[in-house]
Amino acid sequence: SRTALPTFPQDLEEVRRWEGARDVRPLDGNVRRWTGLLLPNNPPYNTGAFRFELTFSRHHPLEPPCVTLRTPIYHPSVDLQGHVCQPLTTDVHWKPTTRAIQVLQDLLLQLDSPDLQRVLRPDVARELQERPEEFRRRAEEDTRLHAEPRPDP
């Protein structure tokens, strides 16, 4: 049986052309580990850029990649270690045909519109639900403190 082969060069080119990310490149020359900046569109995160790491296993594309946010973010779906609650990259939902850009687009969408079904920080989710203006204030402050400056378009 033929296994699907990873198409890292094409995938990387595709992600580099996408306006949702900047500075995407292999980390330390390793084609299985990428780093880059995600650029959220919506407040409270759209004043900064968030460094991500995308790691592909030896069995990619049969196994999902792992996304980690390296920039701290005050968000219900991202824990303090930068792990993201992303159903798309779980074994249950993963399809070998899913491309790297789709994983990053899904992540950006999640940053832009927090989903209370995808929660890794229940306290932050509760705050978003019960005290949205308090949540927004904290998330804006956190973004100001931790996010990288946004690159020029």
N, CA, C and O atoms as a GROMACS GRO file, in nm:
protein
  612
    1SER      N    1   0.085  -0.119   0.000
    1SER     CA    2   0.000   0.000   0.000
    1SER      C    3   0.089   0.125   0.000
    1SER      O    4   0.184   0.135   0.077
    2ARG      N    5   0.055   0.217  -0.087
    2ARG     CA    6   0.133   0.341  -0.095
    2ARG      C    7   0.087   0.437   0.012
    2ARG      O    8  -0.033   0.459   0.029
    3THR      N    9   0.182   0.494   0.084
    3THR     CA   10   0.143   0.594   0.183
    3THR      C   11   0.158   0.731   0.120
    3THR      O   12   0.242   0.752   0.033
    4ALA      N   13   0.076   0.823   0.164
    4ALA     CA   14   0.085   0.960   0.115
    4ALA      C   15   0.219   1.019   0.159
    4ALA      O   16   0.258   1.006   0.275
    5LEU      N   17   0.286   1.084   0.068
    5LEU     CA   18   0.415   1.144   0.103
    5LEU      C   19   0.395   1.289   0.145
    5LEU      O   20   0.314   1.360   0.086
    6PRO      N   21   0.471   1.332   0.245
    6PRO     CA   22   0.459   1.473   0.284
    6PRO      C   23   0.504   1.564   0.170
    6PRO      O   24   0.598   1.532   0.097
    7THR      N   25   0.437   1.675   0.155
    7THR     CA   26   0.470   1.770   0.048
    7THR      C   27   0.514   1.900   0.114
    7THR      O   28   0.456   2.006   0.090
    8PHE      N   29   0.618   1.892   0.195
    8PHE     CA   30   0.660   2.008   0.273
    8PHE      C   31   0.690   2.133   0.190
    8PHE      O   32   0.644   2.241   0.225
    9PRO      N   33   0.767   2.121   0.079
    9PRO     CA   34   0.798   2.244   0.004
    9PRO      C   35   0.673   2.315  -0.048
    9PRO      O   36   0.661   2.437  -0.035
   10GLN      N   37   0.579   2.238  -0.107
   10GLN     CA   38   0.456   2.299  -0.158
   10GLN      C   39   0.373   2.358  -0.044
   10GLN      O   40   0.320   2.468  -0.056
   11ASP      N   41   0.363   2.282   0.066
   11ASP     CA   42   0.284   2.329   0.181
   11ASP      C   43   0.341   2.458   0.237
   11ASP      O   44   0.267   2.551   0.270
   12LEU      N   45   0.472   2.463   0.247
   12LEU     CA   46   0.538   2.581   0.302
   12LEU      C   47   0.515   2.701   0.210
   12LEU      O   48   0.487   2.811   0.257
   13GLU      N   49   0.527   2.681   0.079
   13GLU     CA   50   0.502   2.789  -0.018
   13GLU      C   51   0.361   2.842  -0.002
   13GLU      O   52   0.338   2.963  -0.002
   14GLU      N   53   0.265   2.749   0.011
   14GLU     CA   54   0.125   2.786   0.022
   14GLU      C   55   0.103   2.872   0.148
   14GLU      O   56   0.033   2.973   0.143
   15VAL      N   57   0.163   2.831   0.259
   15VAL     CA   58   0.147   2.906   0.384
   15VAL      C   59   0.215   3.043   0.373
   15VAL      O   60   0.164   3.142   0.426
   16ARG      N   61   0.329   3.049   0.305
   16ARG     CA   62   0.400   3.177   0.290
   16ARG      C   63   0.321   3.278   0.209
   16ARG      O   64   0.337   3.398   0.228
   17ARG      N   65   0.236   3.230   0.118
   17ARG     CA   66   0.154   3.322   0.036
   17ARG      C   67   0.030   3.369   0.110
   17ARG      O   68  -0.034   3.466   0.069
   18TRP      N   69  -0.005   3.302   0.219
   18TRP     CA   70  -0.127   3.333   0.293
   18TRP      C   71  -0.107   3.458   0.378
   18TRP      O   72  -0.003   3.476   0.441
   19GLU      N   73  -0.209   3.545   0.377
   19GLU     CA   74  -0.194   3.673   0.449
   19GLU      C   75  -0.212   3.659   0.601
   19GLU      O   76  -0.186   3.754   0.675
   20GLY      N   77  -0.256   3.542   0.649
   20GLY     CA   78  -0.278   3.523   0.792
   20GLY      C   79  -0.152   3.498   0.873
   20GLY      O   80  -0.154   3.498   0.996
   21ALA      N   81  -0.040   3.475   0.803
   21ALA     CA   82   0.086   3.445   0.872
   21ALA      C   83   0.201   3.519   0.804
   21ALA      O   84   0.192   3.556   0.687
   22ARG      N   85   0.308   3.539   0.879
   22ARG     CA   86   0.430   3.602   0.825
   22ARG      C   87   0.551   3.523   0.872
   22ARG      O   88   0.544   3.450   0.971
   23ASP      N   89   0.661   3.540   0.800
   23ASP     CA   90   0.790   3.491   0.849
   23ASP      C   91   0.787   3.340   0.875
   23ASP      O   92   0.848   3.292   0.970
   24VAL      N   93   0.716   3.265   0.790
   24VAL     CA   94   0.704   3.120   0.811
   24VAL      C   95   0.825   3.051   0.748
   24VAL      O   96   0.856   3.072   0.630
   25ARG      N   97   0.893   2.969   0.827
   25ARG     CA   98   1.015   2.903   0.779
   25ARG      C   99   1.043   2.779   0.863
   25ARG      O  100   0.995   2.768   0.976
   26PRO      N  101   1.122   2.687   0.808
   26PRO     CA  102   1.164   2.572   0.889
   26PRO      C  103   1.250   2.620   1.006
   26PRO      O  104   1.333   2.710   0.991
   27LEU      N  105   1.228   2.560   1.122
   27LEU     CA  106   1.303   2.596   1.242
   27LEU      C  107   1.437   2.524   1.239
   27LEU      O  108   1.442   2.401   1.227
   28ASP      N  109   1.545   2.598   1.251
   28ASP     CA  110   1.680   2.540   1.247
   28ASP      C  111   1.699   2.450   1.125
   28ASP      O  112   1.766   2.347   1.134
   29GLY      N  113   1.640   2.489   1.013
   29GLY     CA  114   1.656   2.411   0.890
   29GLY      C  115   1.583   2.278   0.888
   29GLY      O  116   1.599   2.200   0.794
   30ASN      N  117   1.502   2.250   0.992
   30ASN     CA  118   1.430   2.122   0.999
   30ASN      C  119   1.295   2.135   0.928
   30ASN      O  120   1.207   2.208   0.973
   31VAL      N  121   1.280   2.062   0.818
   31VAL     CA  122   1.159   2.071   0.736
   31VAL      C  123   1.034   2.021   0.811
   31VAL      O  124   0.922   2.050   0.771
   32ARG      N  125   1.054   1.945   0.919
   32ARG     CA  126   0.941   1.895   0.998
   32ARG      C  127   0.900   1.988   1.112
   32ARG      O  128   0.804   1.960   1.184
   33ARG      N  129   0.973   2.096   1.130
   33ARG     CA  130   0.936   2.193   1.235
   33ARG      C  131   0.937   2.333   1.176
   33ARG      O  132   1.040   2.382   1.131
   34TRP      N  133   0.820   2.396   1.176
   34TRP     CA  134   0.809   2.530   1.121
   34TRP      C  135   0.783   2.629   1.233
   34TRP      O  136   0.726   2.595   1.336
   35THR      N  137   0.825   2.751   1.210
   35THR     CA  138   0.790   2.860   1.299
   35THR      C  139   0.740   2.975   1.213
   35THR      O  140   0.769   2.982   1.094
   36GLY      N  141   0.664   3.064   1.274
   36GLY     CA  142   0.612   3.180   1.201
   36GLY      C  143   0.528   3.264   1.295
   36GLY      O  144   0.513   3.233   1.414
   37LEU      N  145   0.473   3.372   1.240
   37LEU     CA  146   0.388   3.462   1.318
   37LEU      C  147   0.245   3.454   1.265
   37LEU      O  148   0.222   3.468   1.145
   38LEU      N  149   0.149   3.433   1.355
   38LEU     CA  150   0.007   3.438   1.318
   38LEU      C  151  -0.042   3.580   1.344
   38LEU      O  152  -0.005   3.643   1.443
   39LEU      N  153  -0.126   3.630   1.253
   39LEU     CA  154  -0.177   3.766   1.264
   39LEU      C  155  -0.329   3.766   1.280
   39LEU      O  156  -0.402   3.767   1.180
   40PRO      N  157  -0.377   3.763   1.404
   40PRO     CA  158  -0.523   3.765   1.424
   40PRO      C  159  -0.586   3.891   1.363
   40PRO      O  160  -0.523   3.996   1.356
   41ASN      N  161  -0.712   3.878   1.320
   41ASN     CA  162  -0.785   3.988   1.257
   41ASN      C  163  -0.870   4.066   1.355
   41ASN      O  164  -0.900   4.183   1.332
   42ASN      N  165  -0.910   4.003   1.463
   42ASN     CA  166  -1.011   4.062   1.552
   42ASN      C  167  -0.953   4.102   1.687
   42ASN      O  168  -0.858   4.041   1.736
   43PRO      N  169  -1.012   4.208   1.748
   43PRO     CA  170  -0.976   4.238   1.886
   43PRO      C  171  -1.015   4.120   1.974
   43PRO      O  172  -1.108   4.048   1.938
   44PRO      N  173  -0.950   4.095   2.084
   44PRO     CA  174  -0.844   4.179   2.144
   44PRO      C  175  -0.703   4.140   2.101
   44PRO      O  176  -0.606   4.188   2.161
   45TYR      N  177  -0.688   4.055   1.999
   45TYR     CA  178  -0.555   4.004   1.965
   45TYR      C  179  -0.493   4.069   1.842
   45TYR      O  180  -0.376   4.046   1.812
   46ASN      N  181  -0.571   4.152   1.770
   46ASN     CA  182  -0.524   4.202   1.641
   46ASN      C  183  -0.423   4.315   1.650
   46ASN      O  184  -0.384   4.371   1.548
   47THR      N  185  -0.379   4.348   1.772
   47THR     CA  186  -0.274   4.450   1.785
   47THR      C  187  -0.136   4.385   1.789
   47THR      O  188  -0.034   4.455   1.788
   48GLY      N  189  -0.132   4.252   1.794
   48GLY     CA  190  -0.003   4.184   1.803
   48GLY      C  191   0.009   4.068   1.706
   48GLY      O  192  -0.085   4.035   1.634
   49ALA      N  193   0.126   4.007   1.706
   49ALA     CA  194   0.152   3.887   1.626
   49ALA      C  195   0.194   3.777   1.723
   49ALA      O  196   0.261   3.804   1.823
   50PHE      N  197   0.155   3.654   1.693
   50PHE     CA  198   0.177   3.542   1.784
   50PHE      C  199   0.262   3.435   1.718
   50PHE      O  200   0.225   3.380   1.614
   51ARG      N  201   0.377   3.406   1.778
   51ARG     CA  202   0.471   3.309   1.725
   51ARG      C  203   0.414   3.168   1.745
   51ARG      O  204   0.372   3.133   1.855
   52PHE      N  205   0.413   3.090   1.638
   52PHE     CA  206   0.366   2.951   1.649
   52PHE      C  207   0.476   2.857   1.607
   52PHE      O  208   0.571   2.895   1.539
   53GLU      N  209   0.461   2.733   1.648
   53GLU     CA  210   0.547   2.625   1.601
   53GLU      C  211   0.456   2.514   1.551
   53GLU      O  212   0.360   2.476   1.618
   54LEU      N  213   0.486   2.462   1.434
   54LEU     CA  214   0.408   2.353   1.376
   54LEU      C  215   0.506   2.238   1.357
   54LEU      O  216   0.605   2.250   1.284
   55THR      N  217   0.479   2.125   1.423
   55THR     CA  218   0.570   2.011   1.419
   55THR      C  219   0.500   1.892   1.353
   55THR      O  220   0.389   1.855   1.391
   56PHE      N  221   0.567   1.835   1.254
   56PHE     CA  222   0.512   1.721   1.182
   56PHE      C  223   0.584   1.594   1.228
   56PHE      O  224   0.706   1.593   1.241
   57SER      N  225   0.508   1.488   1.253
   57SER     CA  226   0.569   1.362   1.296
   57SER      C  227   0.635   1.292   1.177
   57SER      O  228   0.614   1.331   1.062
   58ARG      N  229   0.713   1.189   1.206
   58ARG     CA  230   0.775   1.108   1.100
   58ARG      C  231   0.667   1.042   1.015
   58ARG      O  232   0.692   1.007   0.900
   59HIS      N  233   0.548   1.027   1.071
   59HIS     CA  234   0.440   0.957   1.000
   59HIS      C  235   0.345   1.053   0.929
   59HIS      O  236   0.242   1.011   0.878
   60HIS      N  237   0.380   1.179   0.926
   60HIS     CA  238   0.297   1.276   0.855
   60HIS      C  239   0.294   1.239   0.707
   60HIS      O  240   0.398   1.201   0.655
   61PRO      N  241   0.182   1.246   0.637
   61PRO     CA  242   0.054   1.302   0.679
   61PRO      C  243  -0.044   1.202   0.740
   61PRO      O  244  -0.162   1.234   0.755
   62LEU      N  245   0.001   1.083   0.775
   62LEU     CA  246  -0.091   0.986   0.836
   62LEU      C  247  -0.125   1.026   0.979
   62LEU      O  248  -0.231   0.989   1.031
   63GLU      N  249  -0.036   1.100   1.044
   63GLU     CA  250  -0.062   1.153   1.178
   63GLU      C  251  -0.068   1.304   1.172
   63GLU      O  252   0.002   1.366   1.093
   64PRO      N  253  -0.153   1.364   1.256
   64PRO     CA  254  -0.168   1.510   1.253
   64PRO      C  255  -0.043   1.582   1.305
   64PRO      O  256   0.030   1.527   1.388
   65PRO      N  257  -0.019   1.703   1.256
   65PRO     CA  258   0.089   1.784   1.312
   65PRO      C  259   0.046   1.839   1.448
   65PRO      O  260  -0.071   1.834   1.485
   66CYS      N  261   0.143   1.892   1.519
   66CYS     CA  262   0.115   1.950   1.650
   66CYS      C  263   0.145   2.100   1.643
   66CYS      O  264   0.254   2.140   1.601
   67VAL      N  265   0.048   2.182   1.684
   67VAL     CA  266   0.067   2.327   1.684
   67VAL      C  267   0.085   2.375   1.827
   67VAL      O  268   0.008   2.338   1.916
   68THR      N  269   0.185   2.457   1.848
   68THR     CA  270   0.208   2.519   1.979
   68THR      C  271   0.222   2.668   1.958
   68THR      O  272   0.292   2.713   1.867
   69LEU      N  273   0.155   2.746   2.044
   69LEU     CA  274   0.177   2.890   2.041
   69LEU      C  275   0.292   2.921   2.136
   69LEU      O  276   0.285   2.889   2.254
   70ARG      N  277   0.397   2.984   2.084
   70ARG     CA  278   0.514   3.019   2.166
   70ARG      C  279   0.495   3.154   2.236
   70ARG      O  280   0.560   3.181   2.336
   71THR      N  281   0.406   3.237   2.183
   71THR     CA  282   0.376   3.365   2.245
   71THR      C  283   0.261   3.344   2.342
   71THR      O  284   0.157   3.291   2.303
   72PRO      N  285   0.277   3.385   2.470
   72PRO     CA  286   0.165   3.370   2.563
   72PRO      C  287   0.041   3.444   2.511
   72PRO      O  288   0.053   3.552   2.453
   73ILE      N  289  -0.076   3.385   2.532
   73ILE     CA  290  -0.202   3.448   2.489
   73ILE      C  291  -0.309   3.417   2.592
   73ILE      O  292  -0.320   3.304   2.642
   74TYR      N  293  -0.390   3.518   2.623
   74TYR     CA  294  -0.499   3.502   2.719
   74TYR      C  295  -0.621   3.459   2.639
   74TYR      O  296  -0.695   3.542   2.587
   75HIS      N  297  -0.641   3.326   2.630
   75HIS     CA  298  -0.744   3.271   2.541
   75HIS      C  299  -0.796   3.140   2.602
   75HIS      O  300  -0.717   3.060   2.653
   76PRO      N  301  -0.928   3.118   2.596
   76PRO     CA  302  -0.984   2.997   2.658
   76PRO      C  303  -0.936   2.866   2.596
   76PRO      O  304  -0.938   2.762   2.663
   77SER      N  305  -0.893   2.868   2.469
   77SER     CA  306  -0.856   2.744   2.399
   77SER      C  307  -0.706   2.717   2.398
   77SER      O  308  -0.662   2.618   2.338
   78VAL      N  309  -0.627   2.803   2.463
   78VAL     CA  310  -0.482   2.786   2.462
   78VAL      C  311  -0.433   2.783   2.607
   78VAL      O  312  -0.455   2.878   2.683
   79ASP      N  313  -0.365   2.673   2.645
   79ASP     CA  314  -0.320   2.666   2.784
   79ASP      C  315  -0.189   2.742   2.805
   79ASP      O  316  -0.134   2.798   2.710
   80LEU      N  317  -0.141   2.743   2.928
   80LEU     CA  318  -0.024   2.823   2.962
   80LEU      C  319   0.104   2.771   2.896
   80LEU      O  320   0.202   2.844   2.887
   81GLN      N  321   0.103   2.645   2.850
   81GLN     CA  322   0.219   2.589   2.779
   81GLN      C  323   0.210   2.616   2.629
   81GLN      O  324   0.302   2.583   2.554
   82GLY      N  325   0.099   2.676   2.585
   82GLY     CA  326   0.083   2.705   2.443
   82GLY      C  327   0.014   2.595   2.364
   82GLY      O  328   0.004   2.604   2.241
   83HIS      N  329  -0.033   2.490   2.434
   83HIS     CA  330  -0.110   2.385   2.365
   83HIS      C  331  -0.245   2.441   2.326
   83HIS      O  332  -0.303   2.523   2.398
   84VAL      N  333  -0.295   2.397   2.212
   84VAL     CA  334  -0.419   2.450   2.158
   84VAL      C  335  -0.522   2.339   2.150
   84VAL      O  336  -0.491   2.228   2.106
   85CYS      N  337  -0.645   2.369   2.191
   85CYS     CA  338  -0.755   2.274   2.175
   85CYS      C  339  -0.805   2.287   2.032
   85CYS      O  340  -0.882   2.378   2.000
   86GLN      N  341  -0.760   2.198   1.945
   86GLN     CA  342  -0.790   2.207   1.803
   86GLN      C  343  -0.837   2.070   1.752
   86GLN      O  344  -0.755   1.985   1.717
   87PRO      N  345  -0.970   2.049   1.748
   87PRO     CA  346  -1.023   1.920   1.706
   87PRO      C  347  -0.968   1.870   1.572
   87PRO      O  348  -0.948   1.750   1.554
   88LEU      N  349  -0.942   1.962   1.480
   88LEU     CA  350  -0.891   1.926   1.347
   88LEU      C  351  -0.764   1.840   1.356
   88LEU      O  352  -0.744   1.752   1.272
   89THR      N  353  -0.679   1.865   1.456
   89THR     CA  354  -0.553   1.792   1.465
   89THR      C  355  -0.558   1.677   1.566
   89THR      O  356  -0.453   1.628   1.610
   90THR      N  357  -0.679   1.633   1.602
   90THR     CA  358  -0.689   1.513   1.686
   90THR      C  359  -0.699   1.391   1.596
   90THR      O  360  -0.741   1.401   1.480
   91ASP      N  361  -0.659   1.276   1.649
   91ASP     CA  362  -0.663   1.152   1.570
   91ASP      C  363  -0.802   1.123   1.516
   91ASP      O  364  -0.816   1.067   1.407
   92VAL      N  365  -0.905   1.160   1.591
   92VAL     CA  366  -1.044   1.134   1.550
   92VAL      C  367  -1.079   1.210   1.422
   92VAL      O  368  -1.143   1.154   1.332
   93HIS      N  369  -1.037   1.336   1.412
   93HIS     CA  370  -1.079   1.420   1.301
   93HIS      C  371  -0.976   1.434   1.190
   93HIS      O  372  -1.009   1.480   1.080
   94TRP      N  373  -0.853   1.396   1.217
   94TRP     CA  374  -0.746   1.418   1.120
   94TRP      C  375  -0.766   1.338   0.992
   94TRP      O  376  -0.803   1.220   0.996
   95LYS      N  377  -0.741   1.402   0.878
   95LYS     CA  378  -0.740   1.334   0.748
   95LYS      C  379  -0.605   1.360   0.684
   95LYS      O  380  -0.557   1.474   0.686
   96PRO      N  381  -0.541   1.258   0.627
   96PRO     CA  382  -0.410   1.277   0.563
   96PRO      C  383  -0.410   1.382   0.453
   96PRO      O  384  -0.305   1.434   0.416
   97THR      N  385  -0.529   1.413   0.399
   97THR     CA  386  -0.536   1.514   0.292
   97THR      C  387  -0.539   1.656   0.346
   97THR      O  388  -0.528   1.752   0.269
   98THR      N  389  -0.553   1.672   0.478
   98THR     CA  390  -0.555   1.806   0.536
   98THR      C  391  -0.418   1.871   0.519
   98THR      O  392  -0.315   1.810   0.549
   99ARG      N  393  -0.417   1.994   0.471
   99ARG     CA  394  -0.290   2.062   0.444
   99ARG      C  395  -0.251   2.153   0.562
   99ARG      O  396  -0.335   2.192   0.643
  100ALA      N  397  -0.124   2.184   0.569
  100ALA     CA  398  -0.071   2.268   0.678
  100ALA      C  399  -0.146   2.401   0.685
  100ALA      O  400  -0.175   2.450   0.794
  101ILE      N  401  -0.175   2.460   0.569
  101ILE     CA  402  -0.242   2.590   0.570
  101ILE      C  403  -0.380   2.579   0.635
  101ILE      O  404  -0.426   2.674   0.699
  102GLN      N  405  -0.447   2.464   0.618
  102GLN     CA  406  -0.580   2.447   0.678
  102GLN      C  407  -0.570   2.442   0.830
  102GLN      O  408  -0.658   2.492   0.900
  103VAL      N  409  -0.464   2.381   0.881
  103VAL     CA  410  -0.442   2.374   1.026
  103VAL      C  411  -0.421   2.515   1.080
  103VAL      O  412  -0.477   2.551   1.184
  104LEU      N  413  -0.342   2.595   1.010
  104LEU     CA  414  -0.314   2.732   1.056
  104LEU      C  415  -0.435   2.823   1.039
  104LEU      O  416  -0.460   2.909   1.123
  105GLN      N  417  -0.511   2.804   0.932
  105GLN     CA  418  -0.633   2.884   0.912
  105GLN      C  419  -0.734   2.854   1.023
  105GLN      O  420  -0.800   2.944   1.074
  106ASP      N  421  -0.745   2.726   1.057
  106ASP     CA  422  -0.836   2.684   1.164
  106ASP      C  423  -0.792   2.748   1.297
  106ASP      O  424  -0.876   2.794   1.374
  107LEU      N  425  -0.662   2.749   1.322
  107LEU     CA  426  -0.610   2.808   1.445
  107LEU      C  427  -0.638   2.958   1.448
  107LEU      O  428  -0.680   3.010   1.551
  108LEU      N  429  -0.615   3.028   1.337
  108LEU     CA  430  -0.638   3.172   1.333
  108LEU      C  431  -0.785   3.203   1.356
  108LEU      O  432  -0.819   3.296   1.429
  109LEU      N  433  -0.872   3.124   1.293
  109LEU     CA  434  -1.016   3.143   1.312
  109LEU      C  435  -1.052   3.128   1.459
  109LEU      O  436  -1.135   3.201   1.513
  110GLN      N  437  -0.988   3.031   1.524
  110GLN     CA  438  -1.014   3.007   1.665
  110GLN      C  439  -0.966   3.122   1.753
  110GLN      O  440  -1.033   3.159   1.850
  111LEU      N  441  -0.850   3.180   1.719
  111LEU     CA  442  -0.803   3.296   1.794
  111LEU      C  443  -0.898   3.413   1.775
  111LEU      O  444  -0.928   3.486   1.869
  112ASP      N  445  -0.946   3.429   1.651
  112ASP     CA  446  -1.035   3.541   1.619
  112ASP      C  447  -1.173   3.528   1.682
  112ASP      O  448  -1.234   3.629   1.720
  113SER      N  449  -1.223   3.406   1.693
  113SER     CA  450  -1.356   3.387   1.754
  113SER      C  451  -1.351   3.271   1.851
  113SER      O  452  -1.378   3.156   1.813
  114PRO      N  453  -1.316   3.300   1.978
  114PRO     CA  454  -1.305   3.193   2.078
  114PRO      C  455  -1.433   3.109   2.084
  114PRO      O  456  -1.544   3.162   2.090
  115ASP      N  457  -1.414   2.978   2.083
  115ASP     CA  458  -1.524   2.882   2.084
  115ASP      C  459  -1.530   2.818   2.221
  115ASP      O  460  -1.436   2.751   2.264
  116LEU      N  461  -1.642   2.837   2.290
  116LEU     CA  462  -1.654   2.784   2.427
  116LEU      C  463  -1.673   2.632   2.429
  116LEU      O  464  -1.685   2.572   2.536
  117GLN      N  465  -1.675   2.570   2.311
  117GLN     CA  466  -1.674   2.423   2.306
  117GLN      C  467  -1.531   2.370   2.306
  117GLN      O  468  -1.509   2.251   2.329
  118ARG      N  469  -1.434   2.456   2.281
  118ARG     CA  470  -1.293   2.416   2.274
  118ARG      C  471  -1.217   2.484   2.386
  118ARG      O  472  -1.157   2.590   2.366
  119VAL      N  473  -1.219   2.424   2.503
  119VAL     CA  474  -1.168   2.493   2.621
  119VAL      C  475  -1.053   2.417   2.686
  119VAL      O  476  -1.065   2.298   2.716
  120LEU      N  477  -0.942   2.486   2.709
  120LEU     CA  478  -0.832   2.431   2.788
  120LEU      C  479  -0.814   2.510   2.918
  120LEU      O  480  -0.748   2.464   3.011
  121ARG      N  481  -0.875   2.630   2.924
  121ARG     CA  482  -0.867   2.712   3.045
  121ARG      C  483  -1.008   2.751   3.088
  121ARG      O  484  -1.059   2.856   3.048
  122PRO      N  485  -1.072   2.665   3.170
  122PRO     CA  486  -1.212   2.687   3.209
  122PRO      C  487  -1.235   2.822   3.276
  122PRO      O  488  -1.340   2.884   3.257
  123ASP      N  489  -1.136   2.870   3.355
  123ASP     CA  490  -1.153   2.999   3.422
  123ASP      C  491  -1.164   3.113   3.320
  123ASP      O  492  -1.246   3.203   3.336
  124VAL      N  493  -1.083   3.107   3.216
  124VAL     CA  494  -1.086   3.211   3.112
  124VAL      C  495  -1.216   3.200   3.032
  124VAL      O  496  -1.275   3.302   2.995
  125ALA      N  497  -1.260   3.078   3.004
  125ALA     CA  498  -1.385   3.057   2.930
  125ALA      C  499  -1.504   3.112   3.011
  125ALA      O  500  -1.594   3.175   2.955
  126ARG      N  501  -1.501   3.087   3.143
  126ARG     CA  502  -1.609   3.136   3.229
  126ARG      C  503  -1.610   3.288   3.228
  126ARG      O  504  -1.716   3.350   3.220
  127GLU      N  505  -1.493   3.348   3.237
  127GLU     CA  506  -1.484   3.494   3.234
  127GLU      C  507  -1.537   3.550   3.102
  127GLU      O  508  -1.610   3.649   3.102
  128LEU      N  509  -1.500   3.487   2.990
  128LEU     CA  510  -1.548   3.532   2.859
  128LEU      C  511  -1.701   3.526   2.853
  128LEU      O  512  -1.766   3.615   2.797
  129GLN      N  513  -1.756   3.420   2.912
  129GLN     CA  514  -1.901   3.401   2.909
  129GLN      C  515  -1.973   3.498   3.004
  129GLN      O  516  -2.074   3.558   2.966
  130GLU      N  517  -1.921   3.513   3.126
  130GLU     CA  518  -1.993   3.588   3.229
  130GLU      C  519  -1.953   3.735   3.238
  130GLU      O  520  -2.035   3.819   3.273
  131ARG      N  521  -1.827   3.766   3.206
  131ARG     CA  522  -1.780   3.904   3.216
  131ARG      C  523  -1.697   3.940   3.092
  131ARG      O  524  -1.576   3.960   3.101
  132PRO      N  525  -1.764   3.948   2.975
  132PRO     CA  526  -1.692   3.965   2.849
  132PRO      C  527  -1.602   4.089   2.845
  132PRO      O  528  -1.494   4.085   2.786
  133GLU      N  529  -1.646   4.201   2.908
  133GLU     CA  530  -1.562   4.321   2.902
  133GLU      C  531  -1.436   4.306   2.987
  133GLU      O  532  -1.331   4.360   2.953
  134GLU      N  533  -1.447   4.234   3.096
  134GLU     CA  534  -1.330   4.203   3.180
  134GLU      C  535  -1.233   4.112   3.103
  134GLU      O  536  -1.112   4.134   3.104
  135PHE      N  537  -1.288   4.012   3.036
  135PHE     CA  538  -1.206   3.923   2.954
  135PHE      C  539  -1.131   4.003   2.847
  135PHE      O  540  -1.010   3.987   2.829
  136ARG      N  541  -1.204   4.090   2.777
  136ARG     CA  542  -1.144   4.169   2.669
  136ARG      C  543  -1.031   4.257   2.723
  136ARG      O  544  -0.925   4.268   2.661
  137ARG      N  545  -1.054   4.318   2.838
  137ARG     CA  546  -0.954   4.406   2.897
  137ARG      C  547  -0.826   4.327   2.930
  137ARG      O  548  -0.715   4.370   2.899
  138ARG      N  549  -0.844   4.210   2.992
  138ARG     CA  550  -0.728   4.126   3.026
  138ARG      C  551  -0.655   4.077   2.902
  138ARG      O  552  -0.532   4.077   2.898
  139ALA      N  553  -0.731   4.034   2.802
  139ALA     CA  554  -0.670   3.981   2.680
  139ALA      C  555  -0.594   4.092   2.606
  139ALA      O  556  -0.486   4.067   2.552
  140GLU      N  557  -0.650   4.214   2.605
  140GLU     CA  558  -0.580   4.326   2.541
  140GLU      C  559  -0.450   4.357   2.613
  140GLU      O  560  -0.346   4.378   2.550
  141GLU      N  561  -0.455   4.360   2.745
  141GLU     CA  562  -0.337   4.387   2.826
  141GLU      C  563  -0.230   4.279   2.804
  141GLU      O  564  -0.112   4.309   2.788
  142ASP      N  565  -0.274   4.154   2.804
  142ASP     CA  566  -0.184   4.041   2.785
  142ASP      C  567  -0.118   4.048   2.647
  142ASP      O  568   0.001   4.020   2.633
  143THR      N  569  -0.197   4.085   2.546
  143THR     CA  570  -0.145   4.099   2.410
  143THR      C  571  -0.041   4.211   2.406
  143THR      O  572   0.064   4.196   2.343
  144ARG      N  573  -0.070   4.322   2.473
  144ARG     CA  574   0.023   4.435   2.475
  144ARG      C  575   0.156   4.393   2.540
  144ARG      O  576   0.263   4.433   2.495
  145LEU      N  577   0.147   4.313   2.646
  145LEU     CA  578   0.267   4.272   2.720
  145LEU      C  579   0.349   4.166   2.646
  145LEU      O  580   0.472   4.172   2.647
  146HIS      N  581   0.282   4.070   2.581
  146HIS     CA  582   0.353   3.952   2.532
  146HIS      C  583   0.367   3.940   2.380
  146HIS      O  584   0.467   3.885   2.332
  147ALA      N  585   0.269   3.990   2.305
  147ALA     CA  586   0.270   3.966   2.160
  147ALA      C  587   0.387   4.037   2.094
  147ALA      O  588   0.436   4.140   2.144
  148GLU      N  589   0.432   3.981   1.982
  148GLU     CA  590   0.537   4.046   1.903
  148GLU      C  591   0.473   4.157   1.820
  148GLU      O  592   0.354   4.152   1.790
  149PRO      N  593   0.554   4.257   1.784
  149PRO     CA  594   0.499   4.364   1.697
  149PRO      C  595   0.454   4.304   1.565
  149PRO      O  596   0.515   4.211   1.513
  150ARG      N  597   0.346   4.359   1.510
  150ARG     CA  598   0.298   4.309   1.380
  150ARG      C  599   0.388   4.362   1.270
  150ARG      O  600   0.419   4.480   1.264
  151PRO      N  601   0.429   4.270   1.180
  151PRO     CA  602   0.511   4.315   1.066
  151PRO      C  603   0.428   4.404   0.972
  151PRO      O  604   0.305   4.392   0.967
  152ASP      N  605   0.493   4.491   0.900
  152ASP     CA  606   0.422   4.573   0.804
  152ASP      C  607   0.364   4.484   0.695
  152ASP      O  608   0.424   4.384   0.657
  153PRO      N  609   0.246   4.521   0.644
  153PRO     CA  610   0.181   4.440   0.539
  153PRO      C  611   0.270   4.427   0.416
  153PRO      O  612   0.231   4.363   0.319
   0.00000   0.00000   0.00000
